[in-house]
Amino acid sequence: MYFAALLARTEDGWEASDTELDDVETLSDLADLAREAATDGADDTVLVFIEQEDAWFGVVRVDGEEDPRVFVSNAAVAARSSYGAMLTDELLGHDQDDEEDELETLDLDGTEDGYEDATTGAADEPEAVDDPSDAIGSAPAGPLGESAILADLGVSERRLLALDGDALVTIADALGAAEVLEAVR
């Protein structure tokens, strides 16, 4: 089960609204949805929170007409879900044409985080990826994206990387938006 919410920064603080992602197929669609939520003007900061049952969370930040910035807490797990795959594919620079190849490399039974080596048939642990463009066919285990995405809003890179469990509530609390986020949950 997914939870998705938009937090729009206004002169009076943060305004939250839950959102349906049914019509969102790309990061561009998600950014457009966020821009529509801006209440005070085109330069507003809007955060999109996406969470899947404490397995992973993602934050997309849209500042006016700038390109969206993205952080995903666990790319390997997120890549196995439709909305998480949308975010990780964008971060890794994957094309839609590569989607079938990617699905073949995913371990969908959930028993391991590895992938099967085509030559030996053995399961290998994915290697750490310093540069996301070096990942071929799979998302790296662990965080992916811009970990300093919320640093200027009071959530340091270190704190964001340490979050687990109900991370979105912790982030909203640091932003001073916990009550408005809980209202849409």
GUDO-293304 format. One line per field, with one value per residue: residue number from 0; y, z, x of N, C-alpha, C in turn; residue in one letter. Coordinates in Angstrom, 1 decimal. Layout:
BEGIN
resi: c(NUM | ...)
nnorth: c(Y | ...)
nup: c(Z | ...)
neast: c(X | ...)
canorth: c(Y | ...)
caup: c(Z | ...)
caeast: c(X | ...)
cnorth: c(Y | ...)
cup: c(Z | ...)
ceast: c(X | ...)
resn: c(A | ...)
//
This chain:
BEGIN
resi: c(0 | 1 | 2 | 3 | 4 | 5 | 6 | 7 | 8 | 9 | 10 | 11 | 12 | 13 | 14 | 15 | 16 | 17 | 18 | 19 | 20 | 21 | 22 | 23 | 24 | 25 | 26 | 27 | 28 | 29 | 30 | 31 | 32 | 33 | 34 | 35 | 36 | 37 | 38 | 39 | 40 | 41 | 42 | 43 | 44 | 45 | 46 | 47 | 48 | 49 | 50 | 51 | 52 | 53 | 54 | 55 | 56 | 57 | 58 | 59 | 60 | 61 | 62 | 63 | 64 | 65 | 66 | 67 | 68 | 69 | 70 | 71 | 72 | 73 | 74 | 75 | 76 | 77 | 78 | 79 | 80 | 81 | 82 | 83 | 84 | 85 | 86 | 87 | 88 | 89 | 90 | 91 | 92 | 93 | 94 | 95 | 96 | 97 | 98 | 99 | 100 | 101 | 102 | 103 | 104 | 105 | 106 | 107 | 108 | 109 | 110 | 111 | 112 | 113 | 114 | 115 | 116 | 117 | 118 | 119 | 120 | 121 | 122 | 123 | 124 | 125 | 126 | 127 | 128 | 129 | 130 | 131 | 132 | 133 | 134 | 135 | 136 | 137 | 138 | 139 | 140 | 141 | 142 | 143 | 144 | 145 | 146 | 147 | 148 | 149 | 150 | 151 | 152 | 153 | 154 | 155 | 156 | 157 | 158 | 159 | 160 | 161 | 162 | 163 | 164 | 165 | 166 | 167 | 168 | 169 | 170 | 171 | 172 | 173 | 174 | 175 | 176 | 177 | 178 | 179 | 180 | 181 | 182 | 183 | 184)
nnorth: c(-1.2 | 2.2 | 5.5 | 8.8 | 12.2 | 15.7 | 18.5 | 21.8 | 24.7 | 27.7 | 31.3 | 31.2 | 28.9 | 25.3 | 23.6 | 20.7 | 18.0 | 15.0 | 12.8 | 11.3 | 9.0 | 7.8 | 8.7 | 9.4 | 8.8 | 9.4 | 11.1 | 13.7 | 14.1 | 13.9 | 16.1 | 18.1 | 17.8 | 18.5 | 21.2 | 22.2 | 22.2 | 24.3 | 27.1 | 29.9 | 30.9 | 30.6 | 30.1 | 28.6 | 26.1 | 22.7 | 19.6 | 16.2 | 13.4 | 10.0 | 6.8 | 3.4 | 1.3 | 1.4 | 0.2 | 1.6 | 5.0 | 8.0 | 11.3 | 14.0 | 17.0 | 20.1 | 23.1 | 25.8 | 26.3 | 24.8 | 21.8 | 18.8 | 17.5 | 14.5 | 12.0 | 8.7 | 6.3 | 3.5 | 2.2 | -0.3 | -1.8 | 0.0 | 0.0 | -2.2 | -1.6 | 0.1 | 3.0 | 3.6 | 2.5 | 4.3 | 6.6 | 5.6 | 4.8 | 7.2 | 8.4 | 6.7 | 6.9 | 5.2 | 4.0 | 3.6 | 1.5 | -0.2 | -1.4 | -4.1 | -5.6 | -4.9 | -6.0 | -8.7 | -9.0 | -8.5 | -9.8 | -11.1 | -12.7 | -11.8 | -13.0 | -12.6 | -10.0 | -10.0 | -10.8 | -13.0 | -14.5 | -14.6 | -16.3 | -18.2 | -18.9 | -18.4 | -16.6 | -13.3 | -10.7 | -7.4 | -4.9 | -2.0 | 1.2 | 3.9 | 5.9 | 6.6 | 6.2 | 4.1 | 1.8 | -1.0 | -2.2 | -2.7 | -1.4 | 0.2 | -1.2 | 0.5 | 4.1 | 6.5 | 9.2 | 12.7 | 13.3 | 15.6 | 17.0 | 18.2 | 19.8 | 22.6 | 23.1 | 22.2 | 19.4 | 17.6 | 16.1 | 13.9 | 13.2 | 12.5 | 10.3 | 8.5 | 7.9 | 5.6 | 3.4 | 5.2 | 7.5 | 9.7 | 11.1 | 11.9 | 13.6 | 15.6 | 16.6 | 17.8 | 19.8 | 21.3 | 20.6 | 18.5 | 18.2 | 19.0 | 17.1 | 14.7 | 15.2 | 14.6 | 12.0)
nup: c(0.0 | -0.8 | 0.3 | -0.4 | -0.5 | -0.8 | 0.1 | 0.3 | 0.5 | 2.0 | 2.6 | 5.1 | 6.3 | 6.0 | 3.8 | 3.4 | 1.3 | 0.4 | -2.2 | -5.3 | -7.3 | -9.6 | -12.3 | -12.8 | -14.5 | -15.1 | -13.9 | -14.7 | -14.9 | -12.2 | -11.2 | -12.5 | -11.2 | -8.6 | -9.0 | -9.6 | -7.1 | -5.8 | -4.0 | -3.5 | -5.6 | -8.6 | -7.7 | -5.4 | -3.0 | -3.3 | -1.8 | -2.5 | -1.0 | -1.0 | 0.1 | 0.8 | 2.8 | 5.0 | 3.8 | 1.9 | 1.2 | -0.6 | -1.6 | -3.5 | -4.7 | -5.7 | -6.9 | -8.0 | -11.4 | -11.7 | -12.4 | -11.0 | -7.9 | -6.4 | -3.9 | -2.8 | -0.3 | -0.3 | -2.9 | -4.3 | -3.2 | -3.7 | -6.5 | -7.2 | -7.1 | -8.7 | -8.5 | -7.2 | -9.0 | -11.1 | -10.0 | -9.4 | -11.9 | -13.3 | -11.8 | -12.3 | -15.0 | -16.8 | -19.7 | -20.9 | -22.7 | -21.7 | -19.7 | -19.7 | -19.7 | -17.2 | -15.5 | -15.8 | -14.3 | -11.7 | -8.4 | -7.6 | -5.6 | -3.1 | -1.3 | -1.3 | -1.8 | -4.0 | -7.4 | -10.2 | -11.7 | -15.1 | -16.3 | -14.4 | -12.9 | -10.2 | -7.2 | -6.8 | -4.7 | -5.1 | -6.2 | -4.6 | -5.8 | -6.9 | -8.7 | -10.0 | -12.7 | -13.4 | -12.7 | -14.1 | -15.3 | -12.7 | -9.6 | -7.1 | -3.8 | -0.9 | -0.2 | -2.8 | -5.0 | -4.3 | -1.4 | 0.2 | -0.2 | 1.5 | 3.2 | 3.5 | 4.6 | 7.1 | 7.6 | 7.8 | 5.6 | 6.8 | 8.7 | 7.2 | 5.8 | 7.9 | 8.6 | 9.2 | 9.3 | 10.2 | 8.4 | 7.0 | 8.8 | 10.6 | 9.0 | 8.3 | 10.9 | 11.5 | 9.6 | 10.6 | 10.0 | 10.8 | 11.9 | 9.8 | 7.9 | 9.2 | 9.2 | 6.6 | 6.4)
neast: c(0.8 | 0.5 | 1.4 | 0.9 | 1.6 | 1.4 | 3.3 | 3.1 | 4.9 | 4.0 | 3.4 | 2.3 | 3.2 | 3.3 | 1.2 | -0.7 | -1.7 | -3.3 | -2.6 | -3.5 | -1.8 | -2.5 | -2.7 | -0.1 | 2.8 | 5.4 | 8.3 | 8.2 | 5.4 | 4.8 | 6.1 | 4.7 | 2.2 | 3.0 | 3.6 | 1.1 | 0.0 | 1.2 | 0.5 | 1.0 | 2.4 | 4.5 | 7.1 | 7.1 | 8.1 | 7.5 | 7.0 | 6.9 | 5.8 | 6.3 | 5.5 | 6.0 | 4.6 | 6.5 | 8.7 | 10.2 | 10.9 | 10.3 | 11.3 | 10.4 | 11.4 | 10.2 | 11.0 | 9.6 | 10.0 | 12.2 | 14.2 | 12.9 | 14.1 | 15.3 | 15.1 | 15.5 | 15.0 | 15.7 | 16.9 | 17.0 | 14.8 | 12.7 | 12.7 | 11.4 | 8.7 | 6.0 | 5.8 | 8.2 | 10.0 | 9.6 | 10.9 | 13.5 | 14.3 | 14.5 | 16.6 | 18.7 | 18.9 | 17.6 | 15.9 | 12.6 | 12.5 | 14.3 | 13.0 | 11.9 | 14.3 | 15.3 | 13.3 | 13.8 | 16.1 | 15.4 | 14.9 | 12.1 | 11.0 | 11.6 | 13.3 | 16.0 | 18.5 | 20.0 | 21.0 | 20.6 | 23.4 | 23.9 | 25.7 | 26.6 | 24.4 | 24.3 | 23.4 | 24.3 | 25.5 | 24.5 | 26.8 | 28.2 | 27.4 | 29.0 | 28.6 | 25.5 | 25.0 | 26.6 | 25.3 | 23.9 | 21.0 | 20.0 | 18.9 | 20.9 | 21.5 | 20.3 | 20.3 | 19.5 | 20.0 | 19.6 | 20.8 | 21.0 | 18.7 | 16.8 | 18.3 | 18.5 | 16.1 | 16.0 | 16.5 | 19.1 | 21.6 | 22.8 | 21.0 | 18.7 | 19.7 | 19.8 | 17.3 | 14.5 | 11.7 | 8.9 | 9.5 | 8.6 | 6.9 | 8.8 | 10.4 | 8.5 | 7.9 | 10.4 | 10.2 | 8.2 | 5.7 | 4.2 | 1.6 | -0.1 | 0.5 | -0.3 | -3.0 | -3.8 | -3.3)
canorth: c(0.0 | 3.4 | 6.7 | 9.9 | 13.5 | 16.9 | 19.6 | 23.1 | 25.8 | 29.0 | 32.3 | 30.9 | 27.6 | 24.2 | 23.0 | 19.3 | 17.4 | 13.7 | 12.9 | 10.1 | 8.9 | 6.9 | 9.2 | 9.7 | 7.8 | 9.8 | 12.1 | 15.0 | 14.1 | 14.1 | 17.5 | 19.0 | 17.7 | 19.3 | 22.6 | 22.6 | 22.3 | 25.5 | 28.0 | 31.3 | 31.3 | 29.6 | 29.8 | 27.8 | 24.8 | 21.7 | 18.3 | 15.1 | 12.3 | 8.7 | 5.8 | 2.1 | 0.4 | 1.4 | -0.5 | 2.6 | 6.3 | 8.9 | 12.7 | 14.7 | 18.4 | 20.9 | 24.5 | 26.6 | 25.6 | 24.1 | 20.4 | 18.2 | 16.8 | 13.2 | 11.1 | 7.4 | 5.7 | 2.2 | 2.1 | -1.7 | -2.2 | 0.9 | -0.4 | -3.4 | -1.1 | 0.9 | 4.4 | 3.6 | 2.3 | 5.6 | 7.4 | 5.1 | 4.8 | 8.6 | 8.7 | 5.9 | 7.2 | 4.1 | 4.2 | 2.7 | 0.4 | -1.1 | -1.9 | -5.5 | -6.2 | -4.7 | -6.9 | -10.0 | -9.0 | -8.4 | -10.9 | -10.7 | -13.5 | -11.1 | -13.7 | -12.1 | -8.7 | -10.2 | -11.1 | -14.3 | -14.3 | -15.3 | -17.3 | -19.3 | -19.2 | -18.2 | -15.3 | -12.4 | -9.5 | -6.2 | -4.1 | -0.6 | 2.0 | 5.3 | 6.8 | 5.9 | 5.9 | 2.9 | 0.7 | -1.5 | -3.2 | -2.8 | -0.2 | -0.2 | -1.3 | 1.7 | 5.4 | 6.9 | 10.5 | 13.8 | 13.2 | 16.9 | 17.6 | 18.9 | 20.4 | 24.0 | 23.1 | 21.7 | 18.0 | 17.4 | 14.9 | 12.8 | 12.8 | 11.9 | 9.0 | 7.7 | 7.6 | 4.4 | 3.3 | 6.2 | 8.6 | 10.9 | 11.9 | 12.6 | 14.7 | 16.6 | 17.2 | 18.7 | 21.0 | 22.0 | 20.3 | 17.1 | 18.2 | 19.0 | 15.8 | 13.7 | 15.5 | 13.9 | 10.5)
caup: c(0.0 | -0.9 | 0.8 | -1.1 | 0.0 | -1.3 | 1.1 | -0.4 | 1.4 | 1.8 | 3.6 | 6.4 | 6.7 | 5.1 | 3.5 | 3.0 | 0.7 | -0.1 | -3.7 | -6.1 | -8.3 | -10.6 | -13.6 | -12.8 | -15.1 | -15.2 | -13.0 | -15.2 | -14.5 | -10.8 | -11.0 | -12.9 | -10.1 | -7.5 | -9.4 | -9.5 | -5.7 | -5.3 | -3.7 | -3.5 | -6.8 | -9.3 | -7.1 | -4.2 | -2.8 | -3.0 | -1.6 | -2.7 | -0.2 | -1.4 | 1.0 | 0.7 | 4.0 | 5.7 | 3.0 | 1.3 | 1.0 | -1.6 | -1.5 | -4.7 | -4.4 | -6.9 | -6.6 | -9.2 | -12.7 | -11.8 | -12.5 | -9.7 | -7.2 | -5.9 | -3.0 | -2.5 | 0.8 | -0.6 | -4.4 | -4.7 | -2.8 | -4.4 | -7.9 | -7.4 | -7.1 | -9.8 | -8.3 | -6.9 | -10.3 | -11.8 | -9.4 | -9.5 | -13.3 | -13.6 | -11.2 | -13.0 | -16.4 | -17.6 | -20.7 | -20.8 | -23.5 | -20.9 | -18.6 | -19.8 | -19.3 | -15.8 | -14.8 | -15.8 | -13.3 | -10.4 | -7.6 | -7.1 | -4.5 | -1.8 | -0.3 | -1.3 | -2.5 | -5.1 | -8.8 | -10.7 | -12.7 | -16.2 | -16.7 | -13.4 | -12.2 | -8.8 | -6.8 | -6.4 | -4.1 | -6.0 | -5.8 | -4.3 | -7.0 | -6.5 | -9.7 | -10.4 | -14.1 | -13.5 | -12.5 | -15.3 | -15.1 | -11.4 | -8.7 | -5.9 | -2.4 | -0.1 | -0.7 | -4.1 | -5.3 | -3.6 | 0.1 | 0.8 | -0.8 | 2.5 | 4.1 | 3.7 | 5.3 | 8.5 | 7.6 | 7.2 | 4.8 | 7.7 | 9.4 | 6.2 | 5.5 | 9.1 | 8.8 | 8.8 | 9.9 | 9.7 | 8.1 | 6.5 | 9.9 | 11.2 | 8.2 | 8.5 | 12.2 | 11.4 | 8.8 | 11.3 | 9.2 | 11.2 | 12.1 | 8.5 | 7.2 | 9.9 | 8.9 | 5.4 | 6.5)
caeast: c(0.0 | 1.3 | 0.9 | 1.5 | 1.1 | 2.1 | 3.5 | 3.4 | 5.3 | 3.4 | 3.8 | 1.8 | 3.7 | 3.1 | -0.1 | -0.6 | -2.8 | -3.0 | -2.7 | -3.6 | -0.8 | -3.0 | -2.4 | 1.3 | 3.6 | 6.8 | 8.7 | 7.7 | 4.0 | 4.8 | 6.5 | 3.5 | 1.2 | 3.5 | 3.5 | -0.3 | -0.3 | 1.8 | -0.6 | 1.3 | 3.1 | 5.3 | 8.4 | 6.9 | 8.7 | 6.5 | 7.6 | 6.0 | 6.3 | 5.8 | 6.0 | 5.3 | 4.5 | 7.8 | 9.8 | 11.0 | 10.2 | 10.9 | 11.0 | 10.6 | 11.3 | 10.0 | 11.1 | 9.2 | 10.1 | 13.5 | 14.0 | 12.7 | 15.2 | 14.7 | 15.8 | 14.9 | 15.7 | 16.3 | 16.6 | 16.7 | 13.5 | 11.8 | 12.7 | 10.4 | 7.4 | 5.7 | 6.2 | 9.6 | 10.7 | 9.6 | 11.9 | 14.9 | 14.7 | 14.9 | 17.9 | 19.7 | 18.9 | 17.1 | 14.9 | 11.4 | 12.8 | 15.1 | 12.2 | 11.8 | 15.5 | 15.4 | 12.4 | 14.4 | 17.2 | 14.8 | 14.5 | 10.8 | 10.4 | 11.8 | 14.1 | 17.4 | 18.6 | 20.9 | 20.5 | 21.2 | 24.4 | 23.4 | 26.7 | 26.8 | 23.2 | 24.4 | 23.0 | 25.4 | 25.1 | 24.8 | 27.9 | 27.9 | 27.5 | 29.4 | 28.0 | 24.3 | 25.0 | 27.3 | 24.4 | 23.3 | 19.9 | 19.4 | 19.2 | 21.8 | 20.9 | 20.5 | 19.8 | 19.8 | 19.5 | 20.1 | 20.6 | 20.9 | 17.5 | 16.1 | 19.2 | 18.1 | 14.8 | 16.2 | 16.8 | 20.5 | 21.9 | 23.1 | 19.7 | 17.9 | 20.2 | 19.6 | 15.8 | 13.8 | 10.4 | 8.0 | 10.4 | 7.9 | 6.5 | 10.0 | 10.7 | 7.4 | 8.1 | 11.5 | 9.8 | 7.2 | 4.5 | 3.7 | 0.2 | -0.8 | 0.7 | -1.1 | -4.4 | -4.1 | -3.0)
cnorth: c(1.2 | 4.5 | 7.8 | 11.2 | 14.6 | 17.9 | 20.8 | 24.1 | 27.1 | 30.0 | 32.0 | 29.5 | 26.6 | 23.9 | 21.6 | 18.9 | 16.0 | 13.7 | 11.4 | 10.1 | 8.1 | 7.4 | 9.6 | 8.6 | 8.1 | 10.9 | 13.5 | 15.1 | 14.5 | 15.6 | 18.4 | 18.9 | 18.5 | 20.8 | 23.1 | 22.8 | 23.6 | 26.5 | 29.5 | 31.8 | 30.3 | 29.3 | 29.0 | 26.5 | 23.8 | 20.4 | 17.3 | 14.0 | 11.0 | 7.7 | 4.5 | 1.3 | 0.3 | 0.6 | 0.5 | 3.9 | 7.1 | 10.3 | 13.3 | 16.2 | 19.2 | 22.4 | 25.3 | 25.7 | 24.9 | 22.6 | 19.8 | 17.5 | 15.6 | 12.6 | 9.9 | 6.7 | 4.4 | 1.9 | 0.7 | -2.2 | -1.3 | 0.5 | -1.5 | -2.9 | -0.1 | 2.4 | 4.5 | 3.4 | 3.6 | 6.5 | 6.9 | 5.1 | 6.2 | 8.9 | 7.9 | 6.1 | 6.1 | 4.6 | 3.3 | 1.5 | -0.7 | -1.8 | -3.5 | -6.2 | -6.0 | -5.7 | -8.3 | -10.1 | -8.9 | -9.7 | -10.7 | -11.6 | -12.9 | -11.8 | -13.2 | -10.7 | -8.8 | -10.4 | -12.3 | -14.0 | -15.2 | -16.4 | -18.5 | -19.7 | -18.9 | -16.8 | -14.5 | -11.2 | -8.3 | -5.4 | -2.7 | 0.2 | 3.4 | 6.3 | 6.0 | 5.5 | 4.6 | 1.6 | 0.2 | -2.5 | -3.3 | -1.6 | -0.7 | -0.3 | 0.0 | 2.9 | 5.7 | 8.3 | 11.5 | 13.8 | 14.5 | 17.7 | 18.5 | 19.7 | 21.8 | 24.2 | 22.5 | 20.2 | 17.8 | 16.1 | 13.7 | 12.3 | 12.1 | 10.5 | 8.0 | 7.3 | 6.2 | 4.4 | 4.4 | 7.5 | 9.8 | 11.8 | 12.6 | 13.8 | 15.9 | 17.3 | 18.2 | 20.0 | 21.8 | 21.7 | 18.9 | 17.1 | 18.2 | 17.7 | 14.7 | 13.9 | 14.8 | 12.4 | 9.8)
cup: c(0.0 | -0.1 | 0.1 | -0.7 | -0.6 | -0.1 | 0.3 | 0.7 | 1.0 | 2.7 | 5.0 | 7.0 | 5.6 | 5.0 | 2.9 | 2.3 | 0.3 | -1.6 | -4.2 | -7.1 | -9.5 | -12.0 | -13.8 | -13.4 | -15.2 | -14.1 | -13.4 | -14.8 | -13.0 | -10.5 | -11.4 | -11.8 | -8.9 | -7.8 | -9.3 | -8.0 | -5.1 | -5.2 | -3.9 | -4.8 | -7.4 | -8.7 | -5.8 | -4.2 | -2.5 | -2.9 | -1.9 | -1.9 | -0.7 | -0.4 | 0.7 | 1.9 | 4.7 | 5.0 | 2.4 | 1.3 | 0.0 | -1.3 | -2.9 | -4.3 | -5.7 | -6.4 | -7.9 | -10.4 | -12.8 | -11.9 | -11.1 | -9.2 | -6.5 | -5.0 | -2.7 | -1.4 | 0.5 | -2.1 | -4.8 | -4.4 | -3.6 | -5.9 | -8.2 | -7.3 | -8.2 | -9.6 | -7.9 | -8.1 | -11.1 | -11.3 | -9.6 | -11.0 | -13.7 | -13.0 | -11.8 | -14.5 | -17.3 | -18.5 | -20.4 | -21.6 | -22.7 | -19.8 | -18.6 | -19.3 | -17.8 | -15.0 | -14.8 | -14.7 | -11.9 | -9.7 | -6.9 | -6.0 | -3.1 | -0.9 | -0.3 | -2.1 | -3.7 | -6.5 | -9.3 | -11.8 | -13.9 | -16.6 | -15.7 | -12.8 | -10.7 | -8.4 | -6.3 | -5.7 | -5.0 | -5.4 | -5.5 | -5.5 | -6.5 | -7.5 | -10.2 | -11.9 | -14.4 | -13.3 | -13.8 | -15.0 | -13.7 | -10.6 | -7.5 | -4.6 | -1.7 | -0.8 | -2.1 | -4.3 | -4.5 | -2.2 | 0.8 | 0.3 | 0.2 | 3.5 | 4.5 | 4.4 | 6.7 | 8.6 | 6.9 | 6.4 | 5.7 | 8.3 | 8.4 | 5.9 | 6.7 | 9.3 | 8.4 | 9.4 | 9.3 | 9.5 | 7.7 | 7.7 | 10.6 | 10.4 | 8.3 | 9.8 | 12.1 | 10.5 | 9.5 | 10.6 | 9.6 | 11.4 | 10.8 | 7.7 | 7.9 | 9.5 | 7.5 | 5.4 | 6.8)
ceast: c(0.9 | 0.6 | 1.6 | 0.8 | 2.0 | 2.1 | 3.9 | 3.7 | 4.7 | 3.9 | 3.4 | 2.3 | 3.4 | 1.7 | 0.0 | -1.9 | -2.4 | -3.2 | -2.8 | -2.6 | -1.2 | -2.6 | -0.9 | 2.1 | 5.1 | 7.1 | 8.2 | 6.2 | 3.9 | 5.2 | 5.4 | 2.5 | 1.7 | 3.3 | 2.1 | -0.7 | 0.3 | 0.6 | -0.2 | 2.0 | 4.0 | 6.6 | 8.3 | 7.7 | 7.5 | 7.3 | 6.5 | 6.6 | 5.6 | 6.4 | 5.3 | 5.6 | 5.9 | 8.9 | 10.7 | 10.2 | 11.0 | 10.4 | 11.3 | 10.4 | 11.2 | 10.0 | 10.8 | 9.3 | 11.4 | 13.2 | 13.8 | 14.0 | 14.6 | 15.7 | 14.9 | 15.7 | 16.3 | 15.9 | 16.3 | 15.3 | 12.5 | 11.7 | 11.8 | 9.0 | 7.2 | 6.2 | 7.7 | 10.4 | 10.7 | 10.7 | 13.3 | 15.3 | 15.2 | 16.3 | 19.0 | 19.8 | 18.5 | 16.0 | 13.7 | 11.7 | 13.6 | 14.3 | 12.1 | 13.1 | 15.7 | 14.5 | 13.0 | 15.5 | 16.6 | 14.6 | 13.2 | 10.2 | 10.7 | 12.7 | 15.6 | 17.4 | 19.6 | 20.2 | 21.2 | 22.1 | 24.0 | 24.4 | 26.8 | 25.5 | 23.2 | 24.0 | 24.2 | 24.8 | 25.4 | 26.0 | 27.5 | 28.2 | 27.8 | 28.7 | 26.7 | 24.3 | 25.8 | 26.4 | 23.7 | 22.3 | 19.4 | 19.7 | 20.0 | 21.0 | 21.2 | 20.0 | 20.3 | 19.3 | 20.2 | 19.8 | 20.5 | 19.7 | 16.8 | 17.0 | 18.9 | 16.8 | 14.8 | 16.4 | 18.1 | 20.6 | 22.1 | 21.8 | 18.8 | 18.4 | 20.0 | 18.2 | 15.4 | 12.5 | 9.5 | 8.7 | 9.7 | 7.4 | 7.7 | 10.4 | 9.7 | 7.6 | 9.3 | 11.1 | 8.8 | 5.8 | 3.9 | 2.2 | -0.6 | -0.6 | -0.2 | -2.6 | -4.8 | -3.9 | -4.3)
resn: c(M | Y | F | A | A | L | L | A | R | T | E | D | G | W | E | A | S | D | T | E | L | D | D | V | E | T | L | S | D | L | A | D | L | A | R | E | A | A | T | D | G | A | D | D | T | V | L | V | F | I | E | Q | E | D | A | W | F | G | V | V | R | V | D | G | E | E | D | P | R | V | F | V | S | N | A | A | V | A | A | R | S | S | Y | G | A | M | L | T | D | E | L | L | G | H | D | Q | D | D | E | E | D | E | L | E | T | L | D | L | D | G | T | E | D | G | Y | E | D | A | T | T | G | A | A | D | E | P | E | A | V | D | D | P | S | D | A | I | G | S | A | P | A | G | P | L | G | E | S | A | I | L | A | D | L | G | V | S | E | R | R | L | L | A | L | D | G | D | A | L | V | T | I | A | D | A | L | G | A | A | E | V | L | E | A | V | R)
//
